[in-house]
Amino acid sequence: MRIIAGKYRSRLIKVPKDAEVRPTKDRIREALFNIITEYISGAEVLDIFAGSGAFGIEAISRGAESATFIDSEKTCIKTIEDNVKTLGINGGKVNLLRMDAFKAIDKLCNEGKKFDIVLLDPPYYEEIAKKCLIKLGERDILKPHCIIVVEHHKKDILPAESGSITSYRTARYGDIRLTFYKVK
């Protein structure tokens, strides 16, 4: 997998082995970042179900201030560490949390952390995206101008609103959807 644009453009990153990871296709990742490009510079990014870390690393490459990566798989966290090290990303820009996404959201809220962009790429067909949106809408970790992007399968039904967030756009790429939310 490669980084598409920015400081680390065309650099390769590893994908976790022996983990249930579904890497996002380059064209979908590129489209996602083209849509949110105006929000990236200086942003605090939260990458949930991070896998290889491609979303958060792409954001840093394009000018985000920092990225917090959440994944419960040890292999994924190790892969993200390796990718960050290989690219030479300053450790102060990266925060890794190896834990359940819901517990991590609670932890970040309890620590007073707030984010400008949330990138969510959960397993398909398990209503995890919906549950995460509900949790994000309930917890105080979103800055007032926060953008949330959910990658999901077309058969996954997401809420139009959840707590403090509301959807405003969906982009379609075959069976894959990117649904965009903002704070009300």
Secondary structure, 3 states (H helix, E strand, C coil): CECCCCCCCCCECCCCCCCCCCCCCHHHHHHHHHHCHHHHCCCEEEEECCCCCHHHHHHHHCCCCEEEEEECCHHHHHHHHHHHHHHCCCHHHEEEEECCHHHHHHHHHHCCCCEEEEEECCCCCCCHHHHHHHHHHHCCCEEEEEEEEEEEECCCCCCCEECCEEEEEEEEECCEEEEEEEEC
